[in-house]
Amino acid sequence: MSPHAAPLRGSLPPEGADPAWGGPAPDRVSADRPKDFEGFEGSYLGNREVLRPGSRLECKICWWVYDPALGDPQWQIAPGTPFADLPAHWRCPNCDCDAEQFLMLE
Protein backbone atom coordinates (compact mmCIF):
# COMPACT_ATOMS: atom_id res chain seq x y z
CA MET A 1 0.00 0.00 0.00
CA SER A 2 1.34 3.41 -0.94
CA PRO A 3 1.97 5.80 2.00
CA HIS A 4 -0.21 8.29 0.13
CA ALA A 5 -3.18 5.96 -0.39
CA ALA A 6 -6.12 6.23 1.98
CA PRO A 7 -5.89 3.43 4.56
CA LEU A 8 -8.63 0.85 4.76
CA ARG A 9 -11.06 1.32 7.61
CA GLY A 10 -9.63 -0.23 10.77
CA SER A 11 -6.12 -0.53 9.36
CA LEU A 12 -3.02 1.20 10.64
CA PRO A 13 -1.18 3.73 8.47
CA PRO A 14 2.03 2.53 6.82
CA GLU A 15 5.19 2.86 8.87
CA GLY A 16 6.53 6.42 8.64
CA ALA A 17 3.20 7.88 7.53
CA ASP A 18 1.46 10.69 9.35
CA PRO A 19 -1.91 9.17 10.38
CA ALA A 20 -3.71 12.50 9.93
CA TRP A 21 -2.61 13.04 6.32
CA GLY A 22 -1.43 9.70 4.99
CA GLY A 23 1.88 11.22 3.91
CA PRO A 24 5.32 11.08 5.48
CA ALA A 25 5.41 11.93 9.17
CA PRO A 26 6.85 15.38 9.93
CA ASP A 27 10.01 15.67 11.98
CA ARG A 28 8.75 15.83 15.56
CA VAL A 29 12.10 16.43 17.30
CA SER A 30 12.15 19.88 18.85
CA ALA A 31 15.28 21.87 19.62
CA ASP A 32 14.07 22.48 23.19
CA ARG A 33 13.42 18.79 23.90
CA PRO A 34 16.13 16.16 24.33
CA LYS A 35 16.38 13.63 21.49
CA ASP A 36 15.97 10.74 23.97
CA PHE A 37 12.68 12.17 25.31
CA GLU A 38 10.25 9.24 25.51
CA GLY A 39 7.07 11.06 26.52
CA PHE A 40 4.85 13.41 24.63
CA GLU A 41 4.68 17.18 24.59
CA GLY A 42 3.35 18.42 27.92
CA SER A 43 4.16 15.20 29.73
CA TYR A 44 6.29 15.36 32.85
CA LEU A 45 6.29 11.54 33.17
CA GLY A 46 5.92 11.69 36.94
CA ASN A 47 9.26 13.47 37.37
CA ARG A 48 8.23 16.21 39.78
CA GLU A 49 11.73 17.70 39.71
CA VAL A 50 11.02 19.28 36.30
CA LEU A 51 7.99 21.19 37.60
CA ARG A 52 8.25 24.83 38.60
CA PRO A 53 6.41 25.99 41.75
CA GLY A 54 3.85 27.92 39.69
CA SER A 55 3.30 25.22 37.06
CA ARG A 56 -0.34 24.60 36.16
CA LEU A 57 -1.14 21.08 35.05
CA GLU A 58 -4.15 19.63 33.23
CA CYS A 59 -5.70 16.19 33.60
CA LYS A 60 -5.38 14.36 30.29
CA ILE A 61 -8.66 12.53 30.91
CA CYS A 62 -11.13 15.27 31.92
CA TRP A 63 -9.09 18.49 31.37
CA TRP A 64 -9.45 19.64 34.98
CA VAL A 65 -6.64 22.11 35.72
CA TYR A 66 -4.62 22.09 38.94
CA ASP A 67 -3.64 25.69 39.67
CA PRO A 68 -1.25 26.04 42.63
CA ALA A 69 -2.70 29.49 43.38
CA LEU A 70 -6.08 27.84 44.06
CA GLY A 71 -5.00 24.52 45.56
CA ASP A 72 -7.62 21.75 45.70
CA PRO A 73 -10.46 22.17 48.21
CA GLN A 74 -11.76 18.62 47.62
CA TRP A 75 -8.44 17.10 48.75
CA GLN A 76 -7.90 19.87 51.33
CA ILE A 77 -4.82 21.14 49.50
CA ALA A 78 -4.10 24.72 50.58
CA PRO A 79 -3.76 27.51 47.99
CA GLY A 80 -0.10 28.10 47.15
CA THR A 81 0.76 24.36 47.12
CA PRO A 82 2.89 23.50 44.04
CA PHE A 83 1.90 20.39 42.08
CA ALA A 84 5.28 18.86 42.97
CA ASP A 85 4.35 19.07 46.68
CA LEU A 86 1.02 17.24 46.39
CA PRO A 87 0.82 14.04 48.45
CA ALA A 88 1.70 10.79 46.64
CA HIS A 89 -1.90 9.56 46.99
CA TRP A 90 -3.43 12.69 45.39
CA ARG A 91 -5.58 12.11 42.30
CA CYS A 92 -7.69 14.29 40.01
CA PRO A 93 -10.68 15.46 42.05
CA ASN A 94 -12.91 15.32 38.98
CA CYS A 95 -12.19 11.90 37.42
CA ASP A 96 -9.77 10.14 39.84
CA CYS A 97 -6.93 10.11 37.28
CA ASP A 98 -3.44 9.50 38.68
CA ALA A 99 -1.29 12.63 39.15
CA GLU A 100 1.40 11.24 36.80
CA GLN A 101 -1.11 11.49 33.94
CA PHE A 102 -1.35 15.30 34.18
CA LEU A 103 0.11 17.47 31.42
CA MET A 104 2.06 20.69 31.94
CA LEU A 105 0.31 23.80 30.70
CA GLU A 106 3.01 26.28 31.67
N, C-alpha and C positions, 0 to 999 in steps of 0.2 A: 504494500500500500504506500502510495506517495505521501510524504509528509505534508503535502498541500491539499490532499484529498480530504473531503469531509469524513470523519470517522463514523463507523456504523454505530447505531444506538447501542449503548451498553459496553462499547469497546473502549480501550484506553488509547490515547494518542500515541503515535510512534515515538520511540525514544528520541529525545532532543527536540521534540515539537512543543510549541507553546499551546497548552490545551485551549486557551481562549481563542486563538486565531488559526491554529492548524499549521502554522509556519514554524521556522526555527525559533527556539527559545531565546529571548534576549539575555544579554550578559547581566546577571543579577548580583555580581560582586561589587560592593560599594567601597569607595576609598576610605570611608570612615568605619568600616567593619572589617575585622580580621578575616583573612581568607579561610581560616579553619573554623569559623563560626558555624555551629551546627543547628542553631535555632532558626527563628524567623524574625523578621523585622518587628520590633516592639517587645520581643520576648526577653525576659531576664533569666529564664531557665532556673529559677529558684535561687540564684546567686544574689543574695541581698546586699552583698558588698558593692555591687555596681549601682545601687539605688542612691540617689541624693535625698537629703532629708525632706525636701519639698516635692518629690516626685509624686505625680498623680498616676494611678494605675487603673485599668479598666478590665472588668471580668470578660473573658473571651466568650463566655456562654450567654450572659444576659445583658452585657454592656453596662452594668452598674459601675460607677466610678468611685474609687476610694480616694478621697481628698484629705491629706493630713491636717489641713486647716479645720476641717469639720469633724474628723475622727469617725467613730461608728457607734451611735447610741445603742443599737441593738446588741452589740457585743460589749458595751460599756467601755469603749475605747475613747479616751479623752481627746478633745481637739488638740492639735499640735503634735500628735503621735505619728512619726514617720512610718511608712509601710514596712521598712526594714525592722522596726521595733515591735511589730505586731506579734502576739504570742504564736507559738508553733501550731496550736490547734485552731487558730482563726481561719474562718472560711467566709465566702461571700454571703452577706446577710440576705441577699435576694434569692439566690439559687443554690447555695451550699457548695459552690465550686471551690476547689482547693486553691489556696493563695498562690501556689506556684504556676497556676494557669492564667494569672493576670498579665496584662500587657502594659508596657510603659507608654504613657501619653506624652510625658515631658520630663 
